[in-house]
Amino acid sequence: MRSVVQRVERAGVLIGDKQISEIGNGLLVLLGIEREDREADADYLSDKILNLRIFEDENAKMNLSLLDIRGEILVVSQFTLLGDCRKGRRPSFTEAENSDRALFLFEYFIQKTKNTLGHVAQGEFQAMMSVELVNSGPVTMLLDSRRNF
């Protein structure tokens, strides 16, 4: 399971002209689900993201987590994070999980995160979405449950 985590002042998801979710200060998480991912991968990433110390403390040091600042989170499924561009010019998505299993793990990740944080805003699984954000910092982190990077 891979994620791009962006610290944001605000973020939102639109489908067409309709805003379906939005957050203020917090994290935008783009989540890619890989073949053979399990609930343990979602558990690991949820815990890592919620406790990642990337918000500034009173000394302007990145020392606080989303939980510490009581921030918000927006999770968007993005299978293209599993795109392999090493060969040729067209990405291969053979490592992305099939849609039924990916939906299950996406919903599992959302529920796991809700259990700790409370409310979790989200995109719509498999929908064509527009994601708007104001990246704070900018701060962007790449996380992988298999610790490939």
VEXSE-133190 format. One record per atom (N, C-alpha, C, CB): atom name; x, y, z; residue number from 1; residue in three letters. Coordinates in nm, 2 decimals. Each point is the difference from the previous one (the first is absolute). Glycine has a CB too. Layout:
CA_X_Y_Z_NUM_ALA
...
//
This chain:
N_0.09_-0.12_0.00_1_MET
CA_-0.09_0.12_0.00_1_MET
C_0.09_0.12_0.00_1_MET
CB_-0.19_-0.12_0.12_1_MET
N_0.16_0.21_-0.21_2_ARG
CA_0.08_0.12_-0.01_2_ARG
C_-0.09_0.13_0.02_2_ARG
CB_0.15_-0.12_-0.16_2_ARG
N_-0.08_0.22_0.21_3_SER
CA_-0.08_0.13_0.02_3_SER
C_0.09_0.12_-0.02_3_SER
CB_-0.15_-0.12_0.16_3_SER
N_0.09_0.22_-0.21_4_VAL
CA_0.06_0.13_-0.01_4_VAL
C_-0.08_0.08_0.11_4_VAL
CB_0.07_-0.01_-0.26_4_VAL
N_0.01_0.07_0.35_5_VAL
CA_-0.06_0.07_0.11_5_VAL
C_0.04_0.15_-0.01_5_VAL
CB_0.00_-0.21_0.15_5_VAL
N_-0.10_0.29_-0.16_6_GLN
CA_0.03_0.15_-0.02_6_GLN
C_-0.06_0.07_0.12_6_GLN
CB_0.01_-0.02_-0.26_6_GLN
N_0.07_0.11_0.32_7_ARG
CA_-0.05_0.09_0.10_7_ARG
C_-0.07_0.11_-0.07_7_ARG
CB_0.19_-0.06_0.17_7_ARG
N_-0.31_0.09_-0.13_8_VAL
CA_-0.08_0.09_-0.07_8_VAL
C_-0.07_0.11_0.09_8_VAL
CB_-0.04_-0.17_-0.17_8_VAL
N_0.03_0.29_0.12_9_GLU
CA_-0.09_0.10_0.07_9_GLU
C_-0.14_-0.03_-0.02_9_GLU
CB_0.18_0.17_-0.03_9_GLU
N_-0.21_-0.23_-0.09_10_ARG
CA_-0.14_-0.04_-0.04_10_ARG
C_0.01_-0.09_-0.12_10_ARG
CB_-0.10_0.21_0.10_10_ARG
N_0.00_-0.30_-0.12_11_ALA
CA_0.00_-0.09_-0.11_11_ALA
C_-0.15_-0.04_-0.02_11_ALA
CB_0.24_-0.08_0.04_11_ALA
N_-0.27_0.04_-0.16_12_GLY
CA_-0.14_-0.04_-0.03_12_GLY
C_0.00_-0.09_-0.13_12_GLY
CB_-0.09_0.21_0.11_12_GLY
N_-0.02_-0.28_-0.12_13_VAL
CA_-0.02_-0.08_-0.12_13_VAL
C_-0.13_0.04_-0.06_13_VAL
CB_0.12_-0.19_0.10_13_VAL
N_-0.12_0.20_-0.24_14_LEU
CA_-0.11_0.03_-0.08_14_LEU
C_-0.02_-0.11_-0.10_14_LEU
CB_0.03_0.25_0.03_14_LEU
N_-0.16_-0.28_-0.05_15_ILE
CA_-0.04_-0.09_-0.11_15_ILE
C_-0.09_0.09_-0.09_15_ILE
CB_0.02_-0.22_0.14_15_ILE
N_0.03_0.25_-0.26_16_GLY
CA_-0.07_0.10_-0.08_16_GLY
C_0.00_0.13_0.07_16_GLY
CB_-0.15_-0.18_-0.10_16_GLY
N_0.04_0.24_0.12_17_ASP
CA_-0.01_0.13_0.06_17_ASP
C_-0.03_-0.01_0.15_17_ASP
CB_-0.08_0.10_-0.21_17_ASP
N_0.06_-0.22_0.26_18_LYS
CA_-0.05_-0.03_0.14_18_LYS
C_0.12_-0.03_0.09_18_LYS
CB_-0.22_-0.08_-0.09_18_LYS
N_0.23_0.16_0.20_19_GLN
CA_0.10_-0.03_0.10_19_GLN
C_-0.05_-0.11_0.09_19_GLN
CB_0.09_0.24_-0.01_19_GLN
N_-0.02_-0.35_0.02_20_ILE
CA_-0.05_-0.12_0.08_20_ILE
C_0.07_0.00_0.13_20_ILE
CB_-0.04_-0.12_-0.21_20_ILE
N_0.16_0.18_0.23_21_SER
CA_0.06_0.00_0.13_21_SER
C_0.11_0.11_0.00_21_SER
CB_-0.04_-0.24_0.03_21_SER
N_0.06_0.29_0.09_22_GLU
CA_0.11_0.10_0.02_22_GLU
C_0.05_0.00_0.14_22_GLU
CB_-0.11_0.14_-0.18_22_GLU
N_0.23_-0.09_0.20_23_ILE
CA_0.06_0.01_0.13_23_ILE
C_0.07_0.13_0.01_23_ILE
CB_0.02_-0.25_0.02_23_ILE
N_0.01_0.29_0.11_24_GLY
CA_0.08_0.12_0.02_24_GLY
C_0.14_-0.05_0.03_24_GLY
CB_-0.19_0.13_0.09_24_GLY
N_0.26_-0.08_0.01_25_ASN
CA_0.13_-0.03_0.04_25_ASN
C_0.02_-0.15_0.03_25_ASN
CB_0.03_0.23_0.09_25_ASN
N_0.06_-0.29_-0.16_26_GLY
CA_0.02_-0.15_0.02_26_GLY
C_0.08_-0.06_-0.10_26_GLY
CB_-0.21_0.00_0.12_26_GLY
N_0.17_-0.13_-0.16_27_LEU
CA_0.07_-0.08_-0.10_27_LEU
C_-0.09_-0.05_-0.11_27_LEU
CB_0.15_-0.07_0.18_27_LEU
N_-0.10_0.08_-0.30_28_LEU
CA_-0.06_-0.06_-0.12_28_LEU
C_0.08_-0.13_-0.02_28_LEU
CB_-0.08_0.22_-0.11_28_LEU
N_0.01_-0.33_0.10_29_VAL
CA_0.07_-0.13_-0.01_29_VAL
C_-0.05_-0.06_-0.13_29_VAL
CB_0.02_-0.04_0.25_29_VAL
N_0.07_0.02_-0.35_30_LEU
CA_-0.03_-0.07_-0.12_30_LEU
C_0.05_-0.15_0.02_30_LEU
CB_0.02_0.21_-0.15_30_LEU
N_-0.11_-0.30_0.14_31_LEU
CA_0.02_-0.14_0.04_31_LEU
C_-0.01_-0.10_-0.12_31_LEU
CB_-0.09_0.06_0.23_31_LEU
N_0.20_-0.13_-0.25_32_GLY
CA_0.01_-0.10_-0.11_32_GLY
C_0.01_-0.14_0.07_32_GLY
CB_0.11_0.16_-0.16_32_GLY
N_-0.19_-0.25_0.11_33_ILE
CA_-0.01_-0.14_0.06_33_ILE
C_0.06_-0.10_-0.10_33_ILE
CB_-0.21_0.07_0.14_33_ILE
N_0.31_-0.14_-0.09_34_GLU
CA_0.08_-0.09_-0.08_34_GLU
C_-0.05_-0.14_0.02_34_GLU
CB_0.20_0.15_0.02_34_GLU
N_-0.18_-0.23_-0.13_35_ARG
CA_-0.03_-0.14_0.01_35_ARG
C_0.07_-0.06_0.12_35_ARG
CB_-0.03_-0.02_-0.25_35_ARG
N_-0.04_-0.07_0.32_36_GLU
CA_0.04_-0.07_0.12_36_GLU
C_0.01_0.09_0.12_36_GLU
CB_0.13_-0.15_-0.15_36_GLU
N_-0.18_0.27_0.14_37_ASP
CA_-0.01_0.08_0.13_37_ASP
C_-0.11_-0.07_0.09_37_ASP
CB_0.07_0.21_-0.12_37_ASP
N_-0.05_-0.19_0.25_38_ARG
CA_-0.08_-0.06_0.10_38_ARG
C_-0.05_0.11_0.10_38_ARG
CB_0.12_-0.23_-0.03_38_ARG
N_-0.20_0.19_0.12_39_GLU
CA_-0.05_0.10_0.10_39_GLU
C_0.12_0.05_0.08_39_GLU
CB_-0.22_-0.12_0.01_39_GLU
N_0.32_0.04_0.01_40_ALA
CA_0.12_0.04_0.07_40_ALA
C_0.07_0.12_-0.07_40_ALA
CB_0.03_-0.23_0.09_40_ALA
N_-0.03_0.24_-0.22_41_ASP
CA_0.05_0.11_-0.07_41_ASP
C_-0.08_0.13_0.03_41_ASP
CB_0.08_-0.16_-0.19_41_ASP
N_-0.21_0.14_0.19_42_ALA
CA_-0.08_0.12_0.03_42_ALA
C_0.02_0.04_0.15_42_ALA
CB_-0.17_-0.08_-0.17_42_ALA
N_0.18_-0.01_0.26_43_ASP
CA_0.02_0.03_0.14_43_ASP
C_0.13_0.08_0.01_43_ASP
CB_-0.12_-0.21_0.07_43_ASP
N_0.23_0.16_-0.13_44_TYR
CA_0.13_0.07_0.00_44_TYR
C_-0.01_0.14_-0.05_44_TYR
CB_0.11_-0.22_-0.03_44_TYR
N_-0.17_0.24_-0.09_45_LEU
CA_0.00_0.13_-0.06_45_LEU
C_-0.09_0.10_0.08_45_LEU
CB_0.04_-0.11_-0.22_45_LEU
N_-0.15_0.06_0.27_46_SER
CA_-0.09_0.09_0.07_46_SER
C_0.07_0.05_0.13_46_SER
CB_-0.20_-0.13_-0.09_46_SER
N_0.26_0.04_0.16_47_ASP
CA_0.08_0.04_0.12_47_ASP
C_0.11_0.09_-0.03_47_ASP
CB_-0.06_-0.22_0.10_47_ASP
N_0.14_0.19_-0.21_48_LYS
CA_0.11_0.08_-0.04_48_LYS
C_-0.05_0.14_-0.03_48_LYS
CB_0.13_-0.20_-0.08_48_LYS
N_-0.23_0.21_0.00_49_ILE
CA_-0.05_0.13_-0.05_49_ILE
C_-0.05_0.09_0.11_49_ILE
CB_-0.06_-0.11_-0.22_49_ILE
N_-0.03_0.05_0.31_50_LEU
CA_-0.05_0.07_0.11_50_LEU
C_0.10_0.05_0.10_50_LEU
CB_-0.21_-0.13_-0.03_50_LEU
N_0.32_0.06_0.04_51_ASN
CA_0.10_0.04_0.10_51_ASN
C_0.13_0.06_-0.06_51_ASN
CB_-0.09_-0.19_0.14_51_ASN
N_0.09_0.21_-0.27_52_LEU
CA_0.11_0.06_-0.07_52_LEU
C_0.02_0.14_0.05_52_LEU
CB_-0.04_-0.15_-0.21_52_LEU
N_0.16_0.18_0.26_53_ARG
CA_0.02_0.14_0.06_53_ARG
C_0.05_0.09_-0.11_53_ARG
CB_0.06_-0.10_0.22_53_ARG
N_-0.16_0.16_-0.29_54_ILE
CA_0.04_0.09_-0.12_54_ILE
C_-0.07_0.14_0.02_54_ILE
CB_0.03_-0.20_-0.15_54_ILE
N_-0.09_0.23_0.27_55_PHE
CA_-0.05_0.13_0.03_55_PHE
C_0.09_0.07_0.09_55_PHE
CB_-0.24_-0.08_-0.04_55_PHE
N_0.25_0.21_0.03_56_GLU
CA_0.09_0.08_0.08_56_GLU
C_-0.05_0.02_0.14_56_GLU
CB_0.08_0.11_-0.21_56_GLU
N_0.02_-0.11_0.30_57_ASP
CA_-0.03_0.03_0.14_57_ASP
C_0.02_0.15_0.02_57_ASP
CB_0.07_-0.23_0.08_57_ASP
N_-0.07_0.28_0.04_58_GLU
CA_0.02_0.14_0.03_58_GLU
C_0.14_0.05_-0.03_58_GLU
CB_-0.16_-0.03_0.18_58_GLU
N_0.26_-0.06_-0.21_59_ASN
CA_0.13_0.04_-0.04_59_ASN
C_0.03_-0.02_-0.15_59_ASN
CB_0.07_-0.06_0.23_59_ASN
N_-0.18_0.05_-0.30_60_ALA
CA_0.00_-0.02_-0.15_60_ALA
C_0.08_-0.13_-0.04_60_ALA
CB_-0.01_0.25_-0.02_60_ALA
N_0.01_-0.35_0.11_61_LYS
CA_0.06_-0.13_-0.04_61_LYS
C_-0.12_-0.10_-0.03_61_LYS
CB_0.20_0.05_0.15_61_LYS
N_-0.18_-0.13_-0.25_62_MET
CA_-0.10_-0.10_-0.03_62_MET
C_0.01_-0.11_0.11_62_MET
CB_0.02_0.04_-0.25_62_MET
N_-0.11_-0.02_0.35_63_ASN
CA_0.00_-0.08_0.12_63_ASN
C_-0.14_-0.05_0.04_63_ASN
CB_0.21_0.12_0.07_63_ASN
N_-0.31_-0.08_-0.14_64_LEU
CA_-0.14_-0.04_0.04_64_LEU
C_-0.06_-0.08_-0.11_64_LEU
CB_-0.02_0.21_0.13_64_LEU
N_-0.07_-0.30_-0.09_65_SER
CA_-0.08_-0.08_-0.09_65_SER
C_-0.14_0.05_-0.02_65_SER
CB_0.13_-0.20_0.08_65_SER
N_-0.20_0.14_-0.18_66_LEU
CA_-0.13_0.04_-0.02_66_LEU
C_-0.09_-0.01_0.12_66_LEU
CB_0.03_-0.08_-0.24_66_LEU
N_0.00_-0.03_0.32_67_LEU
CA_-0.08_-0.02_0.13_67_LEU
C_0.03_0.12_0.10_67_LEU
CB_0.01_-0.25_-0.04_67_LEU
N_0.12_0.29_0.04_68_ASP
CA_0.04_0.10_0.09_68_ASP
C_-0.07_0.14_-0.03_68_ASP
CB_0.22_-0.12_0.03_68_ASP
N_-0.23_0.15_-0.16_69_ILE
CA_-0.06_0.13_-0.03_69_ILE
C_-0.15_-0.01_-0.02_69_ILE
CB_0.21_0.06_-0.11_69_ILE
N_-0.27_-0.18_0.12_70_ARG
CA_-0.14_-0.03_-0.02_70_ARG
C_-0.04_0.05_-0.14_70_ARG
CB_-0.04_0.02_0.25_70_ARG
N_0.12_-0.06_-0.35_71_GLY
CA_-0.02_0.03_-0.13_71_GLY
C_-0.10_-0.09_-0.07_71_GLY
CB_0.22_0.09_-0.01_71_GLY
N_-0.25_-0.06_-0.12_72_GLU
CA_-0.10_-0.08_-0.07_72_GLU
C_0.08_-0.08_-0.11_72_GLU
CB_-0.18_0.18_0.04_72_GLU
N_0.11_-0.28_-0.09_73_ILE
CA_0.06_-0.09_-0.10_73_ILE
C_-0.10_-0.02_-0.12_73_ILE
CB_0.15_-0.11_0.18_73_ILE
N_-0.09_0.11_-0.30_74_LEU
CA_-0.08_-0.03_-0.12_74_LEU
C_0.08_-0.12_-0.07_74_LEU
CB_-0.10_0.24_-0.02_74_LEU
N_0.03_-0.35_0.00_75_VAL
CA_0.06_-0.12_-0.06_75_VAL
C_-0.06_-0.02_-0.14_75_VAL
CB_0.04_-0.10_0.23_75_VAL
N_0.05_0.09_-0.33_76_VAL
CA_-0.05_-0.02_-0.14_76_VAL
C_0.07_-0.12_-0.06_76_VAL
CB_-0.04_0.25_-0.03_76_VAL
N_-0.04_-0.35_-0.02_77_SER
CA_0.06_-0.12_-0.06_77_SER
C_0.06_0.04_-0.13_77_SER
CB_-0.17_-0.14_0.11_77_SER
N_0.30_0.10_-0.13_78_GLN
CA_0.07_0.03_-0.13_78_GLN
C_0.08_-0.12_-0.04_78_GLN
CB_0.00_0.25_0.06_78_GLN
N_-0.06_-0.33_-0.15_79_PHE
CA_0.08_-0.12_-0.04_79_PHE
C_0.12_0.03_-0.09_79_PHE
CB_-0.22_-0.12_0.01_79_PHE
N_0.22_0.24_-0.06_80_THR
CA_0.12_0.04_-0.09_80_THR
C_0.13_0.01_0.08_80_THR
CB_-0.16_0.12_-0.15_80_THR
N_0.15_-0.12_0.28_81_LEU
CA_0.12_0.00_0.08_81_LEU
C_0.08_-0.13_-0.02_81_LEU
CB_-0.11_0.15_0.17_81_LEU
N_0.04_-0.25_-0.22_82_LEU
CA_0.06_-0.13_-0.02_82_LEU
C_0.05_-0.01_-0.15_82_LEU
CB_-0.14_-0.10_0.18_82_LEU
N_0.13_0.20_-0.25_83_GLY
CA_0.05_0.00_-0.14_83_GLY
C_0.15_-0.02_-0.01_83_GLY
CB_-0.19_0.15_-0.06_83_GLY
N_0.23_-0.24_-0.02_84_ASP
CA_0.14_-0.03_-0.03_84_ASP
C_0.04_0.06_-0.13_84_ASP
CB_-0.01_-0.22_0.14_84_ASP
N_0.10_0.32_-0.14_85_CYS
CA_0.04_0.07_-0.11_85_CYS
C_0.14_-0.03_-0.05_85_CYS
CB_-0.15_0.18_0.07_85_CYS
N_0.21_-0.29_-0.02_86_ARG
CA_0.14_-0.03_-0.02_86_ARG
C_0.02_-0.05_-0.15_86_ARG
CB_0.02_-0.06_0.24_86_ARG
N_-0.12_0.00_-0.30_87_LYS
CA_0.02_-0.05_-0.14_87_LYS
C_-0.10_0.08_-0.09_87_LYS
CB_0.07_-0.23_0.08_87_LYS
N_-0.02_0.27_-0.19_88_GLY
CA_-0.09_0.06_-0.10_88_GLY
C_-0.05_0.14_0.05_88_GLY
CB_-0.07_-0.22_-0.08_88_GLY
N_-0.04_0.26_0.02_89_ARG
CA_-0.05_0.14_0.03_89_ARG
C_-0.14_-0.01_0.05_89_ARG
CB_0.14_0.09_-0.18_89_ARG
N_-0.20_-0.21_0.19_90_ARG
CA_-0.13_-0.01_0.05_90_ARG
C_0.01_-0.07_0.14_90_ARG
CB_-0.11_-0.01_-0.24_90_ARG
N_0.05_0.06_0.34_91_PRO
CA_0.01_-0.06_0.13_91_PRO
C_-0.07_-0.14_0.00_91_PRO
CB_0.01_0.22_0.11_91_PRO
N_0.05_-0.31_-0.03_92_SER
CA_-0.06_-0.13_0.02_92_SER
C_-0.07_0.00_0.14_92_SER
CB_0.17_-0.12_-0.16_92_SER
N_-0.29_0.07_0.16_93_PHE
CA_-0.07_-0.01_0.13_93_PHE
C_-0.02_-0.14_0.05_93_PHE
CB_-0.11_0.21_-0.06_93_PHE
N_0.20_-0.30_0.02_94_THR
CA_-0.02_-0.14_0.04_94_THR
C_0.02_-0.02_0.15_94_THR
CB_0.08_-0.07_-0.23_94_THR
N_-0.02_0.16_0.30_95_GLU
CA_0.02_-0.02_0.14_95_GLU
C_-0.12_0.06_0.09_95_GLU
CB_0.25_0.00_-0.04_95_GLU
N_-0.34_0.07_-0.03_96_ALA
CA_-0.12_0.05_0.07_96_ALA
C_-0.09_-0.11_0.03_96_ALA
CB_0.03_0.23_-0.11_96_ALA
N_-0.09_-0.22_0.23_97_GLU
CA_-0.10_-0.11_0.04_97_GLU
C_-0.13_0.01_-0.08_97_GLU
CB_0.10_0.01_0.23_97_GLU
N_-0.17_-0.12_-0.25_98_ASN
CA_-0.13_0.00_-0.07_98_ASN
C_-0.09_0.09_0.08_98_ASN
CB_0.04_-0.24_-0.10_98_ASN
N_-0.14_0.29_0.03_99_SER
CA_-0.09_0.10_0.06_99_SER
C_-0.08_-0.05_0.12_99_SER
CB_-0.02_0.10_-0.23_99_SER
N_-0.03_-0.22_0.23_100_ASP
CA_-0.08_-0.05_0.11_100_ASP
C_0.09_0.00_0.13_100_ASP
CB_-0.14_-0.14_-0.16_100_ASP
N_0.26_0.08_0.15_101_ARG
CA_0.09_-0.01_0.11_101_ARG
C_0.05_0.14_0.04_101_ARG
CB_0.06_-0.23_-0.07_101_ARG
N_-0.03_0.31_-0.03_102_ALA
CA_0.04_0.14_0.03_102_ALA
C_-0.10_0.08_0.08_102_ALA
CB_0.14_-0.01_-0.21_102_ALA
N_-0.27_-0.01_0.17_103_LEU
CA_-0.11_0.07_0.06_103_LEU
C_-0.01_-0.04_0.15_103_LEU
CB_-0.12_0.02_-0.22_103_LEU
N_0.13_-0.15_0.24_104_PHE
CA_0.00_-0.06_0.14_104_PHE
C_0.11_0.07_0.08_104_PHE
CB_-0.10_-0.22_-0.08_104_PHE
N_0.22_0.22_0.03_105_LEU
CA_0.11_0.05_0.08_105_LEU
C_0.00_0.15_0.01_105_LEU
CB_0.14_-0.19_-0.08_105_LEU
N_-0.20_0.26_-0.02_106_PHE
CA_-0.02_0.15_0.01_106_PHE
C_-0.09_0.03_0.12_106_PHE
CB_0.04_0.03_-0.25_106_PHE
N_-0.16_-0.11_0.25_107_GLU
CA_-0.09_0.02_0.11_107_GLU
C_0.05_-0.04_0.13_107_GLU
CB_-0.18_-0.03_-0.17_107_GLU
N_0.26_-0.07_0.17_108_TYR
CA_0.06_-0.05_0.13_108_TYR
C_0.10_0.12_0.05_108_TYR
CB_-0.02_-0.25_-0.07_108_TYR
N_0.10_0.30_-0.02_109_PHE
CA_0.09_0.11_0.04_109_PHE
C_-0.08_0.12_0.06_109_PHE
CB_0.16_-0.07_-0.18_109_PHE
N_-0.27_0.11_0.11_110_ILE
CA_-0.09_0.11_0.05_110_ILE
C_-0.05_-0.03_0.14_110_ILE
CB_-0.06_0.05_-0.24_110_ILE
N_0.01_-0.17_0.26_111_GLN
CA_-0.06_-0.04_0.13_111_GLN
C_0.11_0.00_0.10_111_GLN
CB_-0.18_-0.14_-0.11_111_GLN
N_0.30_0.08_0.08_112_LYS
CA_0.11_0.00_0.10_112_LYS
C_0.03_0.14_0.04_112_LYS
CB_0.09_-0.21_-0.10_112_LYS
N_-0.08_0.30_0.00_113_THR
CA_0.04_0.14_0.03_113_THR
C_-0.11_0.07_0.08_113_THR
CB_0.13_0.01_-0.21_113_THR
N_-0.26_-0.04_0.18_114_LYS
CA_-0.11_0.06_0.07_114_LYS
C_0.00_-0.04_0.15_114_LYS
CB_-0.13_0.00_-0.21_114_LYS
N_0.17_-0.13_0.23_115_ASN
CA_0.00_-0.05_0.14_115_ASN
C_0.09_0.08_0.09_115_ASN
CB_-0.05_-0.23_-0.09_115_ASN
N_0.15_0.29_0.03_116_THR
CA_0.10_0.08_0.08_116_THR
C_-0.04_0.15_-0.01_116_THR
CB_0.18_-0.17_-0.04_116_THR
N_-0.21_0.22_-0.07_117_LEU
CA_-0.01_0.14_-0.03_117_LEU
C_-0.15_0.05_0.02_117_LEU
CB_0.20_-0.01_-0.15_117_LEU
N_-0.29_-0.07_0.12_118_GLY
CA_-0.14_0.04_0.00_118_GLY
C_-0.04_0.02_-0.15_118_GLY
CB_0.02_0.11_0.22_118_GLY
N_-0.04_0.01_-0.26_119_HIS
CA_-0.05_0.02_-0.14_119_HIS
C_0.12_-0.01_-0.10_119_HIS
CB_-0.18_0.15_0.09_119_HIS
N_0.15_-0.22_-0.20_120_VAL
CA_0.09_-0.01_-0.11_120_VAL
C_-0.07_0.04_-0.13_120_VAL
CB_0.13_-0.18_0.12_120_VAL
N_-0.09_0.29_-0.19_121_ALA
CA_-0.05_0.03_-0.13_121_ALA
C_0.06_-0.09_-0.10_121_ALA
CB_-0.04_0.25_0.07_121_ALA
N_-0.03_-0.27_-0.18_122_GLN
CA_0.05_-0.09_-0.10_122_GLN
C_-0.05_0.04_-0.14_122_GLN
CB_0.02_-0.18_0.17_122_GLN
N_0.06_0.13_-0.27_123_GLY
CA_-0.04_0.00_-0.13_123_GLY
C_-0.10_-0.11_-0.03_123_GLY
CB_0.22_0.11_-0.07_123_GLY
N_-0.26_-0.12_-0.06_124_GLU
CA_-0.09_-0.11_-0.04_124_GLU
C_0.08_-0.10_-0.07_124_GLU
CB_-0.20_0.15_-0.02_124_GLU
N_0.20_-0.28_0.06_125_PHE
CA_0.08_-0.10_-0.06_125_PHE
C_-0.04_-0.02_-0.14_125_PHE
CB_0.01_-0.12_0.22_125_PHE
N_0.09_0.11_-0.31_126_GLN
CA_-0.01_-0.02_-0.14_126_GLN
C_-0.07_0.11_-0.08_126_GLN
CB_0.00_-0.24_0.05_126_GLN
N_-0.02_0.36_0.01_127_ALA
CA_-0.06_0.11_-0.07_127_ALA
C_0.11_0.09_-0.06_127_ALA
CB_-0.20_-0.01_0.16_127_ALA
N_0.16_0.08_-0.27_128_MET
CA_0.09_0.10_-0.05_128_MET
C_-0.02_0.13_0.08_128_MET
CB_-0.01_-0.10_-0.24_128_MET
N_0.11_0.14_0.31_129_MET
CA_-0.01_0.11_0.10_129_MET
C_0.10_0.11_-0.03_129_MET
CB_-0.07_-0.17_0.17_129_MET
N_0.03_0.28_-0.13_130_SER
CA_0.10_0.12_0.01_130_SER
C_0.03_0.02_0.14_130_SER
CB_-0.09_0.11_-0.21_130_SER
N_0.22_-0.11_0.24_131_VAL
CA_0.05_0.01_0.14_131_VAL
C_0.07_0.14_0.01_131_VAL
CB_0.03_-0.25_0.03_131_VAL
N_-0.08_0.34_0.05_132_GLU
CA_0.05_0.13_0.02_132_GLU
C_0.07_0.00_0.14_132_GLU
CB_-0.18_0.11_-0.15_132_GLU
N_0.30_-0.04_0.15_133_LEU
CA_0.07_0.01_0.13_133_LEU
C_0.08_0.12_0.00_133_LEU
CB_0.00_-0.24_0.03_133_LEU
N_0.03_0.29_0.09_134_VAL
CA_0.10_0.10_0.03_134_VAL
C_0.10_-0.07_0.09_134_VAL
CB_-0.16_0.20_-0.02_134_VAL
N_0.28_-0.24_-0.04_135_ASN
CA_0.10_-0.07_0.07_135_ASN
C_0.07_0.10_0.10_135_ASN
CB_0.03_-0.16_-0.20_135_ASN
N_-0.02_0.12_0.32_136_SER
CA_0.06_0.09_0.10_136_SER
C_0.15_-0.04_0.02_136_SER
CB_-0.22_0.02_0.12_136_SER
N_0.30_0.07_-0.15_137_GLY
CA_0.15_-0.02_0.01_137_GLY
C_0.07_0.03_-0.13_137_GLY
CB_-0.05_-0.17_0.17_137_GLY
N_0.05_0.10_-0.27_138_PRO
CA_-0.08_-0.13_-0.02_138_PRO
C_0.07_-0.11_0.08_138_PRO
CB_-0.08_0.08_-0.22_138_PRO
N_0.00_-0.17_0.27_139_VAL
CA_0.04_-0.12_0.06_139_VAL
C_-0.07_-0.12_-0.06_139_VAL
CB_0.05_0.12_0.22_139_VAL
N_0.03_-0.21_-0.28_140_THR
CA_-0.05_-0.12_-0.07_140_THR
C_0.08_-0.12_0.04_140_THR
CB_-0.09_0.14_-0.19_140_THR
N_0.03_-0.25_0.23_141_MET
CA_0.07_-0.12_0.04_141_MET
C_-0.05_-0.12_-0.08_141_MET
CB_0.04_0.10_0.23_141_MET
N_0.05_-0.19_-0.26_142_LEU
CA_-0.03_-0.12_-0.06_142_LEU
C_0.01_-0.12_0.10_142_LEU
CB_0.08_0.09_-0.23_142_LEU
N_-0.18_-0.17_0.24_143_LEU
CA_0.00_-0.11_0.10_143_LEU
C_-0.04_-0.13_-0.07_143_LEU
CB_-0.05_0.16_0.19_143_LEU
N_0.11_-0.27_-0.15_144_ASP
CA_-0.03_-0.12_-0.06_144_ASP
C_0.00_-0.11_0.11_144_ASP
CB_0.11_0.07_-0.22_144_ASP
N_-0.22_-0.15_0.23_145_SER
CA_-0.01_-0.09_0.11_145_SER
C_0.10_-0.11_-0.01_145_SER
CB_-0.24_0.05_0.00_145_SER
N_0.30_-0.07_-0.12_146_ARG
CA_0.11_-0.11_-0.02_146_ARG
C_0.13_0.06_0.03_146_ARG
CB_-0.14_-0.12_-0.17_146_ARG
N_0.14_0.25_0.20_147_ARG
CA_0.13_0.08_0.03_147_ARG
C_0.10_0.00_-0.11_147_ARG
CB_-0.04_-0.06_0.24_147_ARG
N_-0.02_0.07_-0.37_148_ASN
CA_0.09_0.00_-0.12_148_ASN
C_0.07_0.14_-0.01_148_ASN
CB_-0.15_-0.16_-0.11_148_ASN
N_0.09_0.26_0.18_149_PHE
CA_0.06_0.13_0.00_149_PHE
C_-0.04_0.07_0.13_149_PHE
CB_0.01_0.02_-0.25_149_PHE
//
